[in-house]
């Protein structure tokens, strides 16, 4: 629950960085324009934390509040203050107003203020570190790093930041193209982070990754020019082994929506897509790192277990063999991966054999039925026209070998033949069959 002292602390923090904005917000707090909601109203809305700004609810993500204290409150205050400034500017123009366009401009102005405020704060912290350095010799490694980060932040603020190419391309939902990439630095993408209000990730966290030199640990799923999910990775070293740890993962399904709004339907499969990109990154680019590990919250364990994670300890999980829809997402990504390593191809072929084995099973539980549906989706993905030859061959070979034990084998082979791929032609010719 947000209390008045939390808002007061957030305004004091803003005042230290921007006295003018802090003073205005403090005046509004004193006048009651910024306030907490009555306890009864807060108790009724158990899904959200919020405070009131000019009588309107400003939602605060619960997880962010517990993890970061007043940081998400500061962000909400800055966004609303920026909206007031823009609204006053539009009112002073006095011309005819397109209300939909004006609403968008007002909201974007609030997001932009919050982002530029945080960029300036990040720059000021780096400048302080530079001033505190005892060794100011020209060319010092630490000094060069800090100065480079400051230049980069200034470029981002001017929308001239780096524009990295994507690492892997795949799809989410039914067939929406999606890209797995290092966070693309720009004011616009930072504004998206400020707006989506998901667990774990906020503008200051993202900028902290940059100023600490950890920007490559932060990766995103981008679809239709929008960030649909974020994942933060770290290396975990323990007992002479190195694992890749999924420290944080969030998608728009975890966004804090206003109860009065009709939220857009978030794209499905974004979390799976992020884990798929992480698996390919590990196998294709990090040969000295062994496995993907994580500590799963209770509510997320069903998801992780469904895609191949195995329990390790009380809350730990390790990904030994991707399966189901995670493997399907990996297969989709390999279509566009030109430099897939031979060891990765060999491992994926082994995973395909395991999915065919699932189709041979005769279990009648709902869990097994769900596993079979996911396995069928994987095999179909192997047989798509754009799929890799090696994976289509593996799927067809096993479908032919164990076809008598798989009710869907003829349908799957017919599906492959209808796609008219070279892989099917070669397989039919090799087995002496007719089309």
N, C-alpha and C positions, 0 to 999 in steps of 0.2 A: 504494500500500500504506500502511495506517495504522500508524504507529509509536508507541511509548510516549511519545516527546517531543511528538507531535502531541496526544495525549490530555492530557498535562501542560499544554501551552499552552492548550488549550480550558478546562481546569479553572481555570487562573489567570485567564483572561478572565472566566469566570463569577464568580470570587471578588471581582473588582474591582467587580462590580455587585451581587452578593448574597453577602456573606461567609459567612453561615450555610450556604447550599447548597454553596458552594465548599469550605468546610471538610469537610462530610460527604463530598463526592465525592473530596476528596483523601485522606481516611481510607480510603475504599473502594479507591482506587487503591493505597495502601500495603499494604492487606491482600490485594490480589490479586483482589478482587471485580470490579474494572474492570481489563481487561487487553487486550493485543493477542493475536490468534490466532497459533498457530505458523506460521512462514513456509510450511511445506509445505501447510497447510490454506488459506492465503491464495492460494498459487500455483494450487491446484486450482480455486478459484472466481475465474476471470478476469473474470467479468461484474460483480462487485460488490467494493466496498471495505467493510470492516466491522471493528468491534472487539467485545469481549465485555463484557457487563454481567451479573454473576451467572451466568456460563456461557452466556448466550444471545447470539446474534449481533444486533448493532445495525447495520443497513445504512447506508452513507453513499454518496450518489449521487456517482459518479466525477467528472462534469462540475462539480458544485457544489464538490467538494473542490479540483479544479484551479483553479477560478475564484475561490473564496472562502476557501481555506485552512481554518482550524479552525471556521468558522461552522457548517457542517452537523454537525460533531462536537459542538459546544456544544448544538445543538438536540436531537441524539439523547440526550445526557447529561441534559438538563433533562426530556425526556419520560420517560425511565426513572426519574429521581429522583421525579418527580410520581407515577408509578405505584407506587413503593415506599410513599410517604406514604399514598396512598389504600388500598393493600393492607393496610397496618398498621391503618388506621382500620377497615376492614371486619372484620379479624381480632379487633379489640378488642370489636366488637359481640357476637360469639359466637353470633349467631342463625343459623337455617338459611339457607343461601346458594343462590341460583339462580346457578350457575356462569357461564352464558352472560351473564346480566345483570351479574354482578360483573365479568367480564372486560371488558365494554363500559364500565362505570363506571370501572374502573381505567385503561383506555387513554385515555378522555376526560379524566380528571383529569391524566394526564401531558401531553396536548396542551394543556390549558388552562393548566397551569403554564408551559409553554414560551411560550405566547402572551402571558400577562400579564407574564412576565419581559421579553419583548422590547418590549412596550408601555411598561413602566416605564423601560426603557433608552432608548427613543425620547424619552420625556418628559424624562428627565434630560439628554439631549443638547440639547434645545431650551431647557431652563432654563439650561444653561451658556452657550448662545449669547446668551440674554437678558442674563445677568450680564456677558458680555463686551462688550456694546454700549457704545460710547462715548457715543452720543447717547441719553439716556433721557427725552427730551422726550415728554410724554404725546401720543399720537396719531401718533407716528412710524410710517411705513409698515412698516418691518421689525419693529418691536416689536409692532405689531398683528398682523402675520402670525404671528409665533412664538406669541403668546398665543392666537390663534385655533386654531392647530394643537394646542396643548396641550389646549384645551377639547375639541376634536374627538376627540383620543385618549382623554381621560377619558370622553367619551360612548360611544366604541366599547367601552372596557373595561367599562362598565356596560350594554352591549348596547343603547344608545340612539343609536347612530350613524346617519348618513344612510342611507336606503333608496332608492337611485336607481331610476327606472323603466328598463325595457330600451330599447335603441336600435332593435334589429331582432329580429324573431321569425322563426324558420325551423324546420328539423328536422335531426336527425342520425340515423345508423343507418338503419333502414328507414322509420320514421315517428315517431320520438320527438321531441316538441316541445322546442325549444331556444331560448335567449335570448342575444343578443349585447349585453352591457352593461358599463358601467364597473364596476370591482371593487366589489361590495356590502360595505360596511364593517360588520363585526360580529365578535365573538369567535368565533362558530361558523364563519364563512367563513375566518378566519385559522387556526382549528384544522384546517380542511380542507387549507389550504396546508401546514401542518406535517405533516400525515399523508400527503399524496400523494407527497412525496419525488421530484419531477420535476426535470429539468434546468433550470438558470437561475433558477428561482423558489423562494424560501424566505421565511419570515416577515419577516426583517429587510429583505430587498429590498423586499417589498411595503410595509412601514412606511416605508422610506426614500422611496418614491414619495410617500407622504402628507406627510411632514415637509418635503420639498423642493418641494411644490406641484405635483407631477407625477402626481397620482392619476388624472387623466383620460387619461393615456397608457397606463394599465394596464387592459386589458379582458379579459373572460372569456366562455367559453361555459358557461352553466348549463343543465343538463337534469335533471329530476326532483329539483330542489332541491340538486343537487350540482355543484361546479365540475368540469368535464370537461376544460378546457384554458384556458391563459392566453396572452396576447399583449401585448408591450410595444412601443409605437410611439414614434418620435422624428421630428422634422423635420430633414431633411438639406439644407443650403443649399450649393450649389456652382455656380460659373460662372453666376451670375445666375438660377438656377433653384432651386425648392424642391420636394423630393420627400418623400413619407412613407415612412420606413424601418421595416421590420419588424426590430426589434433582436433580440428573443427571441420564440420560440414554443415551447410545450411542451404535450403532451396526456398523458392517462393511459397511452398506449401507451409513453411514455418513463419510466414510474414504475419505481422500483427495488423489485422484489418479492423477498420472502424465498424462497429456493429450496425450502424445505419447505412453503410455502403453495401452494394452488391458486388462482391469481389469477382474479378475475372477468373475464369477457370485456369489454374496454373497448368503448365505443360507437364505431362506425365514422364517419368523415367529420368528426370534430371539427376537425382541422387545416384542412380545406377550408372548414368553416363559419366559422372565425375569419378566414380570408383573405377570404371573401365579405363578412363584416360590415365588414372594413377597406376593401374596395373601395367598398361603398355609402357608408361614412362619408366617404371621400375625394371621391367624385363628388357626393354629395348635400349635404355640409356644408362642404367645404374647397375652394371654387372656385379659390383662388389657388395651390393645391398641384397639381403636375402628375401624377406617377406614383408607384406603389408600388415600392420597391426593397428589396433585402436582400443580404446576403452569406451564401450557402448552404454548409453543410458538405457534404462529398462524399456522405455517406449520404442527404441530403435532396434532392439535385439532381433525382433522377428524379421525385419528387413535384412539385416546383415546375415542372419542364418540362412535366409532364402537364397542369397546370391553366392554362398560358399564359405562364409566365415565360420570358424570353429571356436568354441569357447576355450579360453585359456585363463585359469584362475577365476576369481570372483566376478570381475567385470571385463576382463580382457578378451579380445578376439584376435584371431590370426587368419589370414586368407591363404589357404594352401592350394585350393583348386577352384577357380571361378566356375560357376554353373548357372543354369537357368538364364534369366534375362540379363544377367551380368555378362555371361559368355556371348549372348546374342549381341549386346552392345559392343563388346570387344571385336567380334567378327565384322560388324558394320564399320568400325573404325579402320580395320585392316584393309578394307577396300581401297582406301585413299592413302595408305602408308607405303611409300615407294622404297623405303630403306628398312623393311622389317628383317630383323636378324634371323639367321637360320635356326638358332636355338629356340627362338620364340615360335617360329613356324612349327617346329617339332613338338613343342609343348602344347600348342593350340590343337594340333592334330590329335594328340592324346586326350585332350579335353572333349573333342568331338566324339571320339570313341566311347567315352563315358556317357555322353548324352544319348548315343544310340543304345547303350546298355540300359539306360532308364526306360527307353521305349520297349525294351524286351521284357521288362518287369510286368508282373500280373497283380500287383497290389490293388485293392479296391477302396482304399481310404481316400478321403478328400485331399489329404496331403500328397499322396502319390498321384492323384489326378492332376493336381496343380503342377507337380514336377513334370509330368508328361506333357502338359500344355506348353510349359517353358522349353522343354527339350525339343518339341516339334517346332517351336519358333526358331530355335537355334539351327536346326537342320535346314529349315526353309531359308534361313539367312545364308547358309553355306551355298545353297543352290541358286541364289540370285545371279542374274547375268553379270553384274559388276564384281561379284565375289572373286576371291583368289582361287586359282586353279588347284592348288594343293589341298585346300579345305573342301572344295567340291568333290575332288577325287576321294578324299577320306570318307566323306559322308556317303557317296554313292557305293564305294566298295563295301562299307559296313551294312548299308541297307540291302545290298544284293546278297551278302553273306548270311545275314540273319533275317532276311525278309519273311520267312515262314513264321517267325516269332513276333513280327511287328505288323499289326493290322493295317497300319497306315503306309507301309513300305511302297506298295504299288502306286498309291496316290502321290507320294512324295517323288518317286521316280518319274511319274507322268508330269508332275509339276515342273521338274527339272527339264524334261524334254520339251515342254511347252515354252520354256524360256529360250530354247534354241542356243544354248551356250556351247562353246568349243569343248568345254570339259565333259559335257554329256555326250557329244559326238564321239570323243576319244574313248569314253568309258564304254559306250554301246559297241563301238568297233572292237575294242579289246576283249569284250566278253562274248562277241559273236552274235549279239542281239540285233533286232530290226527296230527301226523307228516306226 
